[in-house]
Amino acid sequence: MRLSKRPPGAVPTKRTAGVATLLLLAGLTPLLGGAPAGAAPTAPTCSNDPAARLSTVPSPESALGFPLGTGQQRVVTNDEVRGYLKAVDDASDRVVTGVMATSGLGQPLPYAIVSNERHVQQGALQQIARDIRDLRDPRGITAKKAAETATDRPAIVWVTANVHGGEKSGTDAALKTLYELASGLSCAVAERNDNLVTVIVPTQNPDGRDASRRQNEYGFDMNRDWFARTQQETDGKIELLRQYPPQVFIDAHEMGGQQYFFPPNADPIHHEISSENVDWINRIGEANKASFGFNGACGGAVTTECYFNYARYDLFFMGYGDTVPAAGFGAAGMTFEKGSGSAVADRVQQQFHTQWSTLGWAAANKHEVLTGYFKIWTDALAQGRAGTLEPNEVVQPTNTVQFPVPDVKIRSYFLLPDRQLGDVRQLVERLRRMDVEVYEVTKPTTVPNARISGGRTATDVTVPVGAYWIPMDQPQKHWIQAIMGEDAYVPFPYFYDVSAWSNPLLMGVNTIYTGDEVRPPAQLVRQISGGKPSAAGAKGSYAYPLDSAAAAELTFRLLGQGVPLVRDLETSVVGFPAKSLTPELDQLARSLGVTLSPHDTAASGTAVDLPDVGLFQGTGISTTSGSHGEARYLLGKRWGLDLKPVTTADINDNSPAFTQRTVLLVPDGSSSTGGLTPAGQANLRNWIAQGHTYIGLRNEGTRMARAAGLTSTTEKGKPAGYQVPGSQLRVNVDHGSPVALGRPAEDFAFNNEDSILNPSSTGTNVLSYPSGDTFWSNGYSVHSDALKGTVALVDEPTGAGRAVLFAFNPLFRAYTENAQHLVANALLYPAGAGAAPSRAALSRTTGVDPARAAAAAAPVEENLGGEWRPITVEVAAGDRDRAAAIVARYTDTARVSVANGSAYLVIPNRDGLQADEHPYLRELVNALRDAQIPLRSLVG
C-alpha cells in the first residue's frame, strides 16, 4: 500500500497555501483544521449552497472530458479511473490515494481515502485507524476510552464497486462521490468529512472491466471469493480492510431490468451477523428509500416502481461483499444493485444517490455507530466465554424461522495434526489473516465431551501436542463460527448461493469442537510452520507426506524446478535428494505449511514425473468461467503446470496437440459428448490405452467419457423435489486406486446439484456415498438420500491408461482443498498402477467393453439435470397450476412435479448462470409474490 500525502509537519506546498488563502477569504478556515496559531477558536462554518466547491479540485468533466452521470452514454475506463484519482489526490488536501493490490493481468487496484484535512494527514489517519481497530478488541481498552473514540473519532465507511467487471456504473458513481467529498464546501459535505473517513475503491476487477466480463482473468466470480481469498484482488482488499476496518460497507453492482435494489435484504441472514449490523443495514435502507428522488434519482419521483427491497439478495453465504464485512468486520455490509437496462446516466446517478445517502446516514449517526461497534465485539467476547451462538432471524415480514440454531454450546475448536498438516496450517493462516487468535497445544489435553466435524460425538478425546486450539473467547467469535461451524443453520430455505462452506470439511481437516471449559497449555501462533526443521546429511534426503492440497502444490513446484522426486505408494511419502533443496524451495515449503523431514539416507520409491496436461476447450465448455477458469488458476497459476489447449477438433483429427499430452483434463460444461465424432471417441480410447490419463469433471467430464465408452457408470434420475444446493457429504474411500493415496477411510465431498452416478462395474469406485446409517450431509438438502450407494469418483482402466471421473467439481472456486488433493493424485497417477489389462483389451484398444457400451447407449433423460445448476422453485401443491402459469411467462422449459404436498418447478440453467446474473429470476420471484403464492424454498 502507498499513501501519497506528505508526512506530518511538512511545509505546505504553494498549492495548499493557495487553497488556504481562498478558504480564509470565504470564512471557511475550520475545514482546514482551525484558526491560525494564537487566534481565538471560531465556530465551524460551511456554505448553504450545495453547489459551492473548491475550484482547485478538478471536476470529472474537466479531467475526463465528460460529466459523470449527467447524460454521457459511456463509462470510464481503468486508465481514466487511475488518472482521475491521481488528479484529485494532487489537488486536494482532503484525499490520499494508494494501491491495494494488482490484478491477475498486473493492473493496479487503486483506492482513495477522503475526509477533512486534519484526518487525512498521515499520522492522524493512522491514529484514527488504530483507535477504530482498538474498538474491535474490548480486552485492550476501557469503556471510557471506547466512549471517547466514539465521540472524538470519525467512523470509517467503504464505498466499493465493479467487483463484477461488466457491472460498471458503480465505478463512475464512486468517482462522483470522491469529487463531491474532495471539493464540496456545503454543510452536507462538511458533515460527511468531519464525521467519516471514506475509503473509495472504484473498481475491484479491472481485468473484468476491460473485458466487460463478470469474472476476473481466471474466470472467478470475486463476489464468491471473500472467505477463501484465492484471488489476489480479494486478498489485497481484505488486507486493506484489516488496516481500515469499516463500520459501513457499500458494494455497488448492476443486475437485469431497470429497478434499483437496496436493503432490507432477502432472507436468509447468517445467524452470526450481529443485530446491530442488521439494524444499521435496515435503517440505511429506509434512508435510501426516503430520499430516493434526491438529485434526479428515479426521475425525481419517489415511487416503489423505481426500487425494491426484501427480494433476491440475501445476507447468508460467507463469500459476499456484504456478509464478510458484516460477520468478519462488524460492518453494515450492503449490496446495492442497479438495473443495467437503464441508460448510463440513470445508472450512475442512482448509484451515486445511494452512496451519498448512505454516507449521510453514517455521518448523522456516527456516535451511535461507533458505540454500537464497540458493543458488537464486547458481546462477541461474552458469547464466546459462555459458548453461545447467535440465534438466527428473518427480516421479511411474511417469513418465519424454519430451522432455528440448536441449543448447543461451543467454546473451542481444535484442528488435529494427525494428517494433512499442510492444509491444517493453511486453515490456521486463513484464520489468523482475519485477526483470529490461534494457539498451538504444547501438552496433551483431554476434552470430556467432543463433537467431531461430520456429525459424530466422542468422550474423553485426547488432543495431542501440535494440535491447534481456537478458543471462542475472543473478539472474532462471530467469524470463527461463520466459517468453522459444520452447519450454517439456514433459517429459511432460500439459496442465492451454496448452503454449506464449513472450512474444516472443505479442507478435510480432522476437527473437534466442544462446549467444555477447556484451556490447554498452548502458545500463540505468530507465523506459519513448515520447511526443514534441521539439515539432512550431504548424501541424505528430505521427505514429506503427499496427503494435502498444500503438499500437492509443493510437489508440482518441485517438479517444475527439476527436482527428482520419488513416492512411496504405500505411505504416500515423497522424498528427494538433500542437495536439491535451495533456500527458495525451503521457504516455499514453509509458506505452504509443509514440513520437510531430514533423513541421512537417500529417498526410495517410485519416480514421480511432471505431467504434460492438455486442457480441453470443447463444445459446451466456457473458457472464461467455471471449472475451466478454475483449472487455469489452480493447476496453471498455483501449481505451475504448463496447460496446453486441446480442442474437439484436435481429438477428432488425432493431432499432435492432443496425442503428445500425457493427461487430458475435461472441465465441466453442458455438452454430453464434447462434440467428439465416433472417430474422435476411438482416438480418445486408443490414446488412453497407451498409458495416458483422462480426468473428467462433473457433467461434461463424466458424460463425454460415457459417450466414448470409457465408463460403465450411468446416471440416476433425481426424484421430484431433489435439492442439494452446495452441501458437504460423507463418502467412503476405496484404496484400491492410487487416486486415493493419502486419503482416510472416510472423507467428505462437496456436492452442488451434481449428477447422481450409479457405481461402475468395470472400474474402482474410489468415493462412494454410504448406503447405511453413516450417510451424512450438512447444509440444506431435500431427498439427498437418493445419493445413498451412488458414487462420487471412479477410476476406470482402459488398456494401460485410465479415466478418472469426478461426479462433482473438485476445483470448485479453488476452495475445496480436500478434492484438490485427489486431482493431484490423478495427475500423478503412477505408470502401471492401474488394473492390468487383458491381452484382448490391449489388442483391441478401440473396442468398448459391453457394460460400457450399454452405458454409452443409455439415454440421458431430461430429468437427469443436464445443466449447471437448475433453479428450483418450491410452492404448495395447491399452488402448482398458478405457479406454473407464471413460470410459463418466462420459459417453456420448466419441469413441474408434485411430491409430499409440494410442487417443484425446475428451470434448466444450461449456461451456468448464477442467481444474480440470471435474466428473469428476480422478476419471476416478484411475480409469484405479487400473485400471493408463498415460496416454500428457492434454490438457484
LOMAR-770835 format. One record per residue (C-alpha): residue in one letter; x, y, z negated. Coordinates in steps of 0.1 Angstrom, whole numbers, plus 5000, padded with zeros to 4 digits. Each point is the difference from the previous one (the first is absolute). Layout:
N
AXYZ ...
//
This chain:
940
M500050005000 R501150365007 L498850324985 S500950295022 K499750294976 R502950194984 P501049894965 P498650194970 G501850334994 A501150055036 V499950365013 P496850065020 T500550025037 K499150305020 R496849845011 T498949934964 A500950344989 G497950145028 V497049794990 A500450124964 T499950365012 L496849935020 L498449854969 L501150284977 L498350245024 A496949795000 G499949984962 L500449625001 T503349964981 P498749714978 L499849775029 L503850015001 G500549944963 G499150324982 A501250364996 P503750105001 A502149954969 G499250244972 A496650105014 A496849944981 P498249695013 T497050075022 A496949785006 P500249795031 T498350155030 C498949865032 S498050115031 N496349965003 D500549975038 P500249635009 A501950105032 A502850194982 R503349825008 L503750055000 S500950115035 T503549854996 V498749644999 P499449885036 S496549905008 P499549675019 E498950195030 S503250225001 A502349704993 L498249745022 G498450215026 F496449904991 P497850034969 L499249694978 G496349904999 T498650305018 G499449875035 Q503149835014 Q499449665015 R503249844990 V501849924967 V503650074990 T502949775009 N502549864976 D502650255012 E497550294994 V499349864965 R503750004991 G500650345016 Y497150174982 L501049864966 K503550145005 A498650345012 V497850044969 D502749884977 D502450265014 A497450274997 S498349944966 D501449984965 R496949804991 V501249705020 V502749744999 T500349715024 G501749675002 V500049665017 M498549704981 A500949725025 T500749915035 S497749805023 G500749675017 L501350205030 G502050234979 Q497850314999 P500050204968 L496950024979 P500150364987 Y498050144971 A499550354985 I499450104964 V498250334995 S499050194969 N500850344986 E503550125003 R500849944963 H499049635003 V502049915031 Q503350134988 Q502049684999 G500649994962 A496450094993 L498649755024 Q502149724986 Q498950104964 I496350005011 A500549655015 R501749884968 D497250134978 I497449835021 R501949685000 D500250034962 L496250004999 R500149655015 D501849874969 P498350104968 R502649814980 G502550285008 I498150324993 T497750124973 A496350095005 K501150364993 K502550005028 A497549845024 A497550284991 E502750265008 T500749845033 A496350005009 T499950374992 D503350125014 R500749785029 P498449965034 A498449685011 I501449815030 V497849945030 W501049815031 V498550065035 T501049725024 A498849925035 N500549785031 V500949674984 H498249865030 G501950155030 G497050055022 E498050194973 K501650335005 S497950294988 G501049984964 T503550105010 D498950325016 A497850074970 A502949944976 L502050265019 K497250254997 T499849934963 L503750064997 Y499750335019 E497250124978 L501949924968 A503350135012 S498650335014 G496750084983 L499750304976 S496449934990 C498949904965 A499049665013 V503549945011 A501550144968 E497949774979 R501149705020 N503750094999 D500050104964 N498249684988 L501449755025 V503149865016 T498849875033 V502049745019 I499149995037 V500949705022 P498750095034 T500649665016 Q500849664984 N500449825033 P501850215027 D500749695022 G496349925001 R499250365006 D502250015030 A498449695014 S496550104990 R499949664983 R498649914966 Q502949794990 N503750094995 E502849875022 Y499849654986 G496249985004 F499350054963 D496950184987 M501850204973 N496750064982 R500349644989 D503750014991 W500050194967 F500549744973 A502549805021 R501950295015 T501349795029 Q500350305023 Q502750274995 E497550275005 T497949874971 D503049944978 G501450365004 K496550154993 I499649804968 E503550104987 L499050375005 L496749934982 R502049874971 Q501950334999 Y496950225004 P497249784985 P496650145011 Q496850064981 V498150045033 F500849825032 I498550065034 D500449765029 A498550155032 H498849765027 E497749985030 M497349755009 G497349945026 G497150235005 Q499750374991 Q499250004963 Y502450064971 F500549774970 F501250114966 P499449824967 P498149884980 N501349675014 A498249695009 D500249724975 P502049814989 I502450204979 H502949814984 H499449964963 E503550134990 I499450345016 S499350224970 S496650174993 E501750345001 N501249945036 V496549895011 D498550304983 W502450245017 I499549835034 N496250034998 R500250364988 I502350105029 G497549835023 E497350224985 A502250315005 N500649915036 K496349945005 A498950334985 S502350205022 F500149805032 G498850295021 F503050214989 N502050175027 G498249845029 A500049644988 C497049815013 G499150295022 G499450224970 A497049804988 V500049774970 T498149695010 T500349644992 E500149925037 C503650145000 Y501449784973 F499349694980 N501149844967 Y499649664983 A500649805032 R502749805017 Y503150124981 D500649824967 L502650044973 F500949644994 F503049865019 M503550104987 G501350085034 Y498250335007 G501150364998 D497350064974 T500049694978 V503850004994 P500250374990 A497149934977 A501149684983 G503750055003 F500350374994 G496850104982 A498850235027 A496750075015 G500949815032 M497750085029 T499549905036 F498550275022 E498749895035 K498950225029 G498349875030 S502350005031 G497050055022 S500050374991 A502050275018 V503650054989 A499050344985 D497249854979 R502249724988 V502850234989 Q497750254984 Q498149744980 Q503249834989 F501350344988 H496750074982 T500249684978 Q503750064993 W499450374990 S496949914980 T501849724981 L502950244992 G497550254987 W498449744977 A503349884988 A501250364993 A496850094982 N500149694978 K503849984996 H500050004962 E497349734997 V501849795026 L503450014983 T498449934967 G498149705014 Y503249895018 F501749964966 K497049814987 I500149755029 W503549894989 T499150024963 D497049775006 A502149765021 L502549964971 A497249934975 Q498449755024 G503349835006 R500649964962 A496549854996 G500249795031 T496850145014 L499150045037 E498050295013 P496449895008 N498950035036 E497450245012 V498050115030 V499250355012 Q497449955026 P496550074986 T498549685014 N502849764990 T500549804968 V503149824987 Q499649645012 F503349864987 P501150164967 V503649994989 P500149704976 D500750044963 V503749905002 K503050164982 I503350055018 R502950134980 S502949865020 Y501049855034 F503049775003 L501849935033 L501749664997 P503549955015 D499649635007 R499950055038 Q500050275027 L502150224979 G500750235029 D496350075004 V499550034962 R502650275000 Q498550175030 L496750024981 V501850144970 E501550275023 R496550075015 L498750064965 R503050204988 R499750235030 M496550094989 D501450094965 V499049674983 E502349894972 V501249645005 Y502149814974 E502249705004 V499549744973 T503249924980 K498749724977 P497449735007 T496650104988 T496849804994 V496750135013 P497249844980 N497250065026 A500950055036 R498150035032 I501949895031 S499550195032 G497849775021 G497249944976 R501649784974 T500750034963 A502649854976 T501050024964 D503450044983 V501850095032 T503750064997 V501250315019 P503749945008 V502950234999 G500250205033 A496250035003 Y498750355006 W497550144975 I497650285010 P498250134969 M496750175006 D500750244971 Q501450275023 P498750295020 Q499849815033 K497549744986 H497450095026 W502549945029 I501349684985 Q496649844998 A499050145034 I502749805018 M500949724976 G496549894991 E499049675016 D496650145007 A498950365009 Y496549944986 V498050165027 P496850164986 F498150005032 P500749785031 Y500750265026 F503549965015 Y501650265021 D503249794999 V501249694981 S498649894967 A503249874983 W503650105000 S501549864967 N503750065006 P501249694980 L497749785022 L501050185032 M503749934991 G499449654986 V501750114967 N499249794970 T498350244976 I498249984967 Y498050264981 T498750014965 G498050204975 D502249894972 E502150264982 V503449875012 R503150214999 P503049795011 P503650114996 A500650175033 Q502050285017 L498750265023 V500849935037 R501950305014 Q501249855033 I499549695022 S502049694993 G501649795028 G503249965019 K502949804987 P500449984962 S503749905003 A502549925028 A500249655016 G503449835006 A501850085032 K498949675015 G496750014982 S496550115011 Y496950194989 A496549854999 Y496450114995 P496649835002 L498150085032 D496750004982 S498750355005 A499450275025 A502950204985 A502349705005 A498749965035 E500950365009 L503549954986 T500449675020 F499150175033 R502250304993 L503049774992 L499449805032 G499850335019 Q503550094986 G501449675012 V500349844965 P500049625003 L497149864979 V499149654989 R496849894983 D499349704977 L496849865014 E499049854966 T500550304978 S499850285026 V503250154987 V502150205025 G503750034998 F502850185018 P503850054997 A501150244974 K502350185025 S496950115020 L498650214972 T500850375005 P499150274976 E497250115023 L498449665001 D500449974962 Q498150334997 L497449875024 A499449704978 R499850224969 S497450235017 L497949695008 G500349864965 V501749685012 T502849874977 L503049845018 S501249724978 P503849955003 H501549655005 D503649875002 T499249765027 A498950055036 A496350005008 S498549695015 G496749935019 T498450045034 A501150295021 V497550285003 D499850175034 L498750345009 P496849955021 D499650175033 V496450124996 G497650085028 L497050224990 F496949925021 Q498450295018 G497049835016 T496450035007 G498050114970 I502950124979 S500450374991 T503750115000 T499350324981 S498349864969 G499249684981 S502349714996 H502050095031 G501150334983 E500549824967 A502349755017 R502050285016 Y500350164966 L500749704978 L502049775023 G501650285020 K500650304977 R500249834966 W501549665010 G502150145028 L498949745027 D500350105036 L496549935012 K499749945037 P496650075018 V498449695015 T496950065022 T497349775012 A501650015035 D503449904986 I498549684986 N497849935031 D503050045022 N502549834976 S502350305003 P503350034981 A498450274978 F498049714985 T502249695005 Q503150154985 R498350074967 T500249754971 V496950134982 L496850155014 L497950204975 V496450055011 P498350284980 D496350024993 G497650125027 S496649945016 S500949755028 S499549634996 T502549905027 G502550295001 G499350015037 L502049695007 T499349795031 P500149624999 A503550025013 G500950264974 Q498649774972 A502149715014 N503150235000 L499350094964 R499749634990 N503249915019 W501950294984 I499049894965 A500949645007 Q503650105007 G500350104963 H498650354999 T497550154975 Y496650165007 I498650214971 G496450095004 L498250254978 R496350004991 N497450005028 E501950045032 G503149824987 T498149694991 R497550005029 M502650055026 A501949704986 R496849794999 A499250095036 A503549895010 G499649664983 L502450074971 T497849924971 S497149774990 T498550264977 T496550125008 E498150304987 K497249954975 G496950225004 K499450264973 P496849964980 A497450285000 G501050284977 Y503749894999 Q502150294987 V503749994990 P501150375003 G503649974990 S500349754972 Q502949794986 L499349634998 R501949714984 V501549755025 N501749674996 V503449965016 D501249695019 H503849994999 G500249765029 S500850295022 P503150234998 V497650295002 A499249934963 L503750024989 G500350194968 R496250024993 P498349864969 A497449725001 E497250264997 D500150335016 F497750295012 A499050125034 F498350335010 N496849945020 N498350295018 E497049865018 D502449755018 S499049715021 I499349684981 L502249715013 N499249634995 P503149804991 S502449875027 S500349625006 T503250045020 G502150234978 T500750104964 N497450214982 V502450224982 L497550214982 S496549874991 Y497250154980 P499249764972 S496849805004 G499449954962 D499950204968 T503350175006 F498550215028 W500350364989 S499850355015 N500050354988 G498450325013 Y496549975015 S498949715022 V496749835010 H499949635010 S503849984998 D499549644990 A499849945038 L503850024998 K500349694977 G502049735017 T501050225029 V503550115009 A501850335000 L503449895016 V500849715023 D503349875014 E499449815032 P502949825017 T500349975038 G503049825013 A503150144981 G498250334992 R496950114982 A497250254997 V499650164966 L496450144998 F498750244974 A496350034996 F500650334983 N502350305008 P503149954979 L501450345011 F496950194988 R501050364994 A503549864991 Y498849964963 T499349634999 E503649914990 N498949654990 A499049925036 Q503050185015 H502349744985 L498049735019 V500650195032 A503750014992 N500049624995 A498349965034 L502550225017 L502949814984 Y498549655006 P502949764999 A500749815032 G498949644999 A498050054967 G496649965016 A498149675005 A502149775023 P498249995034 S499549675017 R501749915033 A496750025017 A499550354987 L503550115011 S499549865035 R496750165004 T500650354985 T497350175021 G497349754989 V497650054972 D499249774970 P496349885003 A499150164967 R501550335011 A498349985034 A496649954982 A500850304978 A500850215031 A496849905017 A497850094969 P498050315007 V500850324981 E496550074987 E498950364996 N499449954963 L503749914995 G500750374996 G502250075030 E500850354990 W502450184977 R497650054971 P496350025007 I497750254983 T497549824978 V496950194987 E498049824973 V496450104993 A497149824984 A498549735022 G496750195001 D501850295016 R501549795028 D497950115029 R500150374991 A503849994995 A500549805033 A498050265019 I502250284986 V503249815008 A498749945035 R500150385006 Y503849974998 T500949665013 D498549695017 T502749764988 A499049974963 R499449654986 V497149984975 S499449724974 V498249954968 A501249814970 N499250004962 G497650295002 S502350235020 A500250095037 Y503550045015 L500750215031 V503549925013 I501350255025 P503149885020 N503150224998 R502249865027 D502250315002 G501049974964 L498650354991 Q500350094963 A496950144984 D501050365002 E500849985038 H496849815009 P497950205024 Y496649954984 L500349834966 R499350324980 E497050095021 L498749644997 V500250014962 N498450344999 A497249875022 L499349714977 R499950234970 D497750245018 A497749715007 Q500249914962 I501549675006 P502349934970 L503449865008 R500949694979 S503550005013 L502150135029 V503449865011 G501750175029 
//
